[in-house]
Amino acid sequence: MSSLQHLRSVNLNQLPILREILRQESITRAAESLNLSQPAVSNVLKSLRGHFGDDLLTRDGTNMRRTTKGEELLLLLETALAHIESAIKGGEFDPALATGPVRIATVDNVISTFAGPMCQKLEKEAPNLEVQFVIATHNLAGDLKSGAVDIAVTSTEFMDSPAIPESLRKELCTKPVGVERLVCIGRSDDVQLANGLSLDVYLSRPHASYVVDPDHHHTVERQHIRDVGLSRSTRIATSSNHTLPAIVANSNCIAIVPMTLAKSAARQYPIKIFRPPFDLPDIKWVMAWHERGSVNPLLRWSKDAILRCSKELEL
């Protein structure tokens, strides 16, 4: 069979549907995303399974997972369909015509920092585009691989952590976004903090701490404190950075937070900002995405918009 005959043996209209099935690893989610019925999407998968002689998706407990062939096809489809879509639209990608959605995963304080400037970018350049900010989980790398999220804004510490298997790390691309200082916060009327925060006081006080989740403590300060051999008492841990200033303002806890959050919170709560009593590395924020997203013009524009927002905010 010639290459042309082989190409004509496939219903090319099914390929964008297959791409979404493989992205979502779910017939239900793919159907919702494409605004099609589940039976229609299921029939496409059944047809293309027969054509490629592979299941493409297999059952893994309660979830579906791409097969090796499915992984290969998804990478090829992302590249090929991006070029075809660009050719059909003609000329360069026009963000004004984009609709999305684009899903960006990060932590809550970064959402509050970036959402406003991003909204301004959308209003001026991409008024029809929907951007969805979602809270990142410890399975962030897996979410990028599966297509559950398109772009992540996270720290280099997380990207370098054991939470990401080395095999998956090789499939992810990163780009620096900015650097942010970490500071301590305490209640403004705290007598013990009147003359600043000493190391002895820092170690003796109860702490409110940010954690990705109880089993994965990949944060800059936690890693550094372990590395220098210090020990502190965490009284309360939360997966929401934004709750830390409120906790500090209503207790005798102290906390370490990013400077942008501390400055914003100091305008709302009776808290003071202190320099940490030991050298603490800055947070190095990076964008991360799966390699197949590198050819997607919408994601390229979205990543550029994130970078422009970060420059405006001096991160």
Secondary structure as a PSIPRED ss2 file (coil, helix, strand):
# PSIPRED VFORMAT (PSIPRED V4.0)

   1 M C   1.000  0.000  0.000
   2 S C   1.000  0.000  0.000
   3 S H   0.000  1.000  0.000
   4 L H   0.000  1.000  0.000
   5 Q H   0.000  1.000  0.000
   6 H H   0.000  1.000  0.000
   7 L H   0.000  1.000  0.000
   8 R H   0.000  1.000  0.000
   9 S C   1.000  0.000  0.000
  10 V C   1.000  0.000  0.000
  11 N C   1.000  0.000  0.000
  12 L H   0.000  1.000  0.000
  13 N H   0.000  1.000  0.000
  14 Q H   0.000  1.000  0.000
  15 L H   0.000  1.000  0.000
  16 P H   0.000  1.000  0.000
  17 I H   0.000  1.000  0.000
  18 L H   0.000  1.000  0.000
  19 R H   0.000  1.000  0.000
  20 E H   0.000  1.000  0.000
  21 I H   0.000  1.000  0.000
  22 L H   0.000  1.000  0.000
  23 R H   0.000  1.000  0.000
  24 Q H   0.000  1.000  0.000
  25 E C   1.000  0.000  0.000
  26 S C   1.000  0.000  0.000
  27 I H   0.000  1.000  0.000
  28 T H   0.000  1.000  0.000
  29 R H   0.000  1.000  0.000
  30 A H   0.000  1.000  0.000
  31 A H   0.000  1.000  0.000
  32 E H   0.000  1.000  0.000
  33 S H   0.000  1.000  0.000
  34 L H   0.000  1.000  0.000
  35 N C   1.000  0.000  0.000
  36 L C   1.000  0.000  0.000
  37 S C   1.000  0.000  0.000
  38 Q H   0.000  1.000  0.000
  39 P H   0.000  1.000  0.000
  40 A H   0.000  1.000  0.000
  41 V H   0.000  1.000  0.000
  42 S H   0.000  1.000  0.000
  43 N H   0.000  1.000  0.000
  44 V H   0.000  1.000  0.000
  45 L H   0.000  1.000  0.000
  46 K H   0.000  1.000  0.000
  47 S H   0.000  1.000  0.000
  48 L H   0.000  1.000  0.000
  49 R H   0.000  1.000  0.000
  50 G H   0.000  1.000  0.000
  51 H H   0.000  1.000  0.000
  52 F H   0.000  1.000  0.000
  53 G C   1.000  0.000  0.000
  54 D C   1.000  0.000  0.000
  55 D C   1.000  0.000  0.000
  56 L C   1.000  0.000  0.000
  57 L E   0.000  0.000  1.000
  58 T E   0.000  0.000  1.000
  59 R E   0.000  0.000  1.000
  60 D E   0.000  0.000  1.000
  61 G C   1.000  0.000  0.000
  62 T C   1.000  0.000  0.000
  63 N E   0.000  0.000  1.000
  64 M E   0.000  0.000  1.000
  65 R E   0.000  0.000  1.000
  66 R E   0.000  0.000  1.000
  67 T C   1.000  0.000  0.000
  68 T H   0.000  1.000  0.000
  69 K H   0.000  1.000  0.000
  70 G H   0.000  1.000  0.000
  71 E H   0.000  1.000  0.000
  72 E H   0.000  1.000  0.000
  73 L H   0.000  1.000  0.000
  74 L H   0.000  1.000  0.000
  75 L H   0.000  1.000  0.000
  76 L H   0.000  1.000  0.000
  77 L H   0.000  1.000  0.000
  78 E H   0.000  1.000  0.000
  79 T H   0.000  1.000  0.000
  80 A H   0.000  1.000  0.000
  81 L H   0.000  1.000  0.000
  82 A H   0.000  1.000  0.000
  83 H H   0.000  1.000  0.000
  84 I H   0.000  1.000  0.000
  85 E H   0.000  1.000  0.000
  86 S H   0.000  1.000  0.000
  87 A H   0.000  1.000  0.000
  88 I H   0.000  1.000  0.000
  89 K H   0.000  1.000  0.000
  90 G C   1.000  0.000  0.000
  91 G C   1.000  0.000  0.000
  92 E C   1.000  0.000  0.000
  93 F C   1.000  0.000  0.000
  94 D C   1.000  0.000  0.000
  95 P H   0.000  1.000  0.000
  96 A H   0.000  1.000  0.000
  97 L H   0.000  1.000  0.000
  98 A C   1.000  0.000  0.000
  99 T C   1.000  0.000  0.000
 100 G C   1.000  0.000  0.000
 101 P C   1.000  0.000  0.000
 102 V E   0.000  0.000  1.000
 103 R E   0.000  0.000  1.000
 104 I E   0.000  0.000  1.000
 105 A E   0.000  0.000  1.000
 106 T E   0.000  0.000  1.000
 107 V C   1.000  0.000  0.000
 108 D H   0.000  1.000  0.000
 109 N H   0.000  1.000  0.000
 110 V H   0.000  1.000  0.000
 111 I H   0.000  1.000  0.000
 112 S H   0.000  1.000  0.000
 113 T H   0.000  1.000  0.000
 114 F H   0.000  1.000  0.000
 115 A H   0.000  1.000  0.000
 116 G H   0.000  1.000  0.000
 117 P H   0.000  1.000  0.000
 118 M H   0.000  1.000  0.000
 119 C H   0.000  1.000  0.000
 120 Q H   0.000  1.000  0.000
 121 K H   0.000  1.000  0.000
 122 L H   0.000  1.000  0.000
 123 E H   0.000  1.000  0.000
 124 K H   0.000  1.000  0.000
 125 E H   0.000  1.000  0.000
 126 A C   1.000  0.000  0.000
 127 P C   1.000  0.000  0.000
 128 N C   1.000  0.000  0.000
 129 L C   1.000  0.000  0.000
 130 E C   1.000  0.000  0.000
 131 V E   0.000  0.000  1.000
 132 Q E   0.000  0.000  1.000
 133 F E   0.000  0.000  1.000
 134 V E   0.000  0.000  1.000
 135 I E   0.000  0.000  1.000
 136 A C   1.000  0.000  0.000
 137 T C   1.000  0.000  0.000
 138 H C   1.000  0.000  0.000
 139 N C   1.000  0.000  0.000
 140 L H   0.000  1.000  0.000
 141 A H   0.000  1.000  0.000
 142 G H   0.000  1.000  0.000
 143 D H   0.000  1.000  0.000
 144 L H   0.000  1.000  0.000
 145 K H   0.000  1.000  0.000
 146 S H   0.000  1.000  0.000
 147 G C   1.000  0.000  0.000
 148 A C   1.000  0.000  0.000
 149 V C   1.000  0.000  0.000
 150 D C   1.000  0.000  0.000
 151 I E   0.000  0.000  1.000
 152 A E   0.000  0.000  1.000
 153 V E   0.000  0.000  1.000
 154 T E   0.000  0.000  1.000
 155 S E   0.000  0.000  1.000
 156 T H   0.000  1.000  0.000
 157 E H   0.000  1.000  0.000
 158 F H   0.000  1.000  0.000
 159 M H   0.000  1.000  0.000
 160 D C   1.000  0.000  0.000
 161 S C   1.000  0.000  0.000
 162 P C   1.000  0.000  0.000
 163 A C   1.000  0.000  0.000
 164 I C   1.000  0.000  0.000
 165 P C   1.000  0.000  0.000
 166 E H   0.000  1.000  0.000
 167 S H   0.000  1.000  0.000
 168 L H   0.000  1.000  0.000
 169 R H   0.000  1.000  0.000
 170 K C   1.000  0.000  0.000
 171 E C   1.000  0.000  0.000
 172 L E   0.000  0.000  1.000
 173 C E   0.000  0.000  1.000
 174 T E   0.000  0.000  1.000
 175 K E   0.000  0.000  1.000
 176 P E   0.000  0.000  1.000
 177 V E   0.000  0.000  1.000
 178 G E   0.000  0.000  1.000
 179 V E   0.000  0.000  1.000
 180 E E   0.000  0.000  1.000
 181 R C   1.000  0.000  0.000
 182 L E   0.000  0.000  1.000
 183 V E   0.000  0.000  1.000
 184 C E   0.000  0.000  1.000
 185 I E   0.000  0.000  1.000
 186 G E   0.000  0.000  1.000
 187 R E   0.000  0.000  1.000
 188 S C   1.000  0.000  0.000
 189 D C   1.000  0.000  0.000
 190 D C   1.000  0.000  0.000
 191 V H   0.000  1.000  0.000
 192 Q H   0.000  1.000  0.000
 193 L H   0.000  1.000  0.000
 194 A C   1.000  0.000  0.000
 195 N C   1.000  0.000  0.000
 196 G C   1.000  0.000  0.000
 197 L C   1.000  0.000  0.000
 198 S C   1.000  0.000  0.000
 199 L H   0.000  1.000  0.000
 200 D H   0.000  1.000  0.000
 201 V H   0.000  1.000  0.000
 202 Y H   0.000  1.000  0.000
 203 L H   0.000  1.000  0.000
 204 S H   0.000  1.000  0.000
 205 R C   1.000  0.000  0.000
 206 P E   0.000  0.000  1.000
 207 H E   0.000  0.000  1.000
 208 A E   0.000  0.000  1.000
 209 S E   0.000  0.000  1.000
 210 Y E   0.000  0.000  1.000
 211 V C   1.000  0.000  0.000
 212 V C   1.000  0.000  0.000
 213 D E   0.000  0.000  1.000
 214 P C   1.000  0.000  0.000
 215 D C   1.000  0.000  0.000
 216 H E   0.000  0.000  1.000
 217 H C   1.000  0.000  0.000
 218 H C   1.000  0.000  0.000
 219 T C   1.000  0.000  0.000
 220 V H   0.000  1.000  0.000
 221 E H   0.000  1.000  0.000
 222 R H   0.000  1.000  0.000
 223 Q H   0.000  1.000  0.000
 224 H H   0.000  1.000  0.000
 225 I H   0.000  1.000  0.000
 226 R H   0.000  1.000  0.000
 227 D H   0.000  1.000  0.000
 228 V C   1.000  0.000  0.000
 229 G C   1.000  0.000  0.000
 230 L C   1.000  0.000  0.000
 231 S C   1.000  0.000  0.000
 232 R C   1.000  0.000  0.000
 233 S E   0.000  0.000  1.000
 234 T E   0.000  0.000  1.000
 235 R E   0.000  0.000  1.000
 236 I E   0.000  0.000  1.000
 237 A E   0.000  0.000  1.000
 238 T E   0.000  0.000  1.000
 239 S C   1.000  0.000  0.000
 240 S C   1.000  0.000  0.000
 241 N C   1.000  0.000  0.000
 242 H C   1.000  0.000  0.000
 243 T H   0.000  1.000  0.000
 244 L H   0.000  1.000  0.000
 245 P H   0.000  1.000  0.000
 246 A H   0.000  1.000  0.000
 247 I H   0.000  1.000  0.000
 248 V H   0.000  1.000  0.000
 249 A H   0.000  1.000  0.000
 250 N C   1.000  0.000  0.000
 251 S C   1.000  0.000  0.000
 252 N C   1.000  0.000  0.000
 253 C C   1.000  0.000  0.000
 254 I E   0.000  0.000  1.000
 255 A E   0.000  0.000  1.000
 256 I E   0.000  0.000  1.000
 257 V E   0.000  0.000  1.000
 258 P E   0.000  0.000  1.000
 259 M H   0.000  1.000  0.000
 260 T H   0.000  1.000  0.000
 261 L H   0.000  1.000  0.000
 262 A H   0.000  1.000  0.000
 263 K H   0.000  1.000  0.000
 264 S H   0.000  1.000  0.000
 265 A H   0.000  1.000  0.000
 266 A H   0.000  1.000  0.000
 267 R C   1.000  0.000  0.000
 268 Q C   1.000  0.000  0.000
 269 Y C   1.000  0.000  0.000
 270 P C   1.000  0.000  0.000
 271 I E   0.000  0.000  1.000
 272 K E   0.000  0.000  1.000
 273 I E   0.000  0.000  1.000
 274 F E   0.000  0.000  1.000
 275 R C   1.000  0.000  0.000
 276 P C   1.000  0.000  0.000
 277 P C   1.000  0.000  0.000
 278 F C   1.000  0.000  0.000
 279 D C   1.000  0.000  0.000
 280 L C   1.000  0.000  0.000
 281 P C   1.000  0.000  0.000
 282 D C   1.000  0.000  0.000
 283 I E   0.000  0.000  1.000
 284 K E   0.000  0.000  1.000
 285 W E   0.000  0.000  1.000
 286 V E   0.000  0.000  1.000
 287 M E   0.000  0.000  1.000
 288 A E   0.000  0.000  1.000
 289 W E   0.000  0.000  1.000
 290 H E   0.000  0.000  1.000
 291 E H   0.000  1.000  0.000
 292 R H   0.000  1.000  0.000
 293 G H   0.000  1.000  0.000
 294 S H   0.000  1.000  0.000
 295 V H   0.000  1.000  0.000
 296 N C   1.000  0.000  0.000
 297 P H   0.000  1.000  0.000
 298 L H   0.000  1.000  0.000
 299 L H   0.000  1.000  0.000
 300 R H   0.000  1.000  0.000
 301 W H   0.000  1.000  0.000
 302 S H   0.000  1.000  0.000
 303 K H   0.000  1.000  0.000
 304 D H   0.000  1.000  0.000
 305 A H   0.000  1.000  0.000
 306 I H   0.000  1.000  0.000
 307 L H   0.000  1.000  0.000
 308 R H   0.000  1.000  0.000
 309 C H   0.000  1.000  0.000
 310 S H   0.000  1.000  0.000
 311 K H   0.000  1.000  0.000
 312 E H   0.000  1.000  0.000
 313 L C   1.000  0.000  0.000
 314 E C   1.000  0.000  0.000
 315 L C   1.000  0.000  0.000
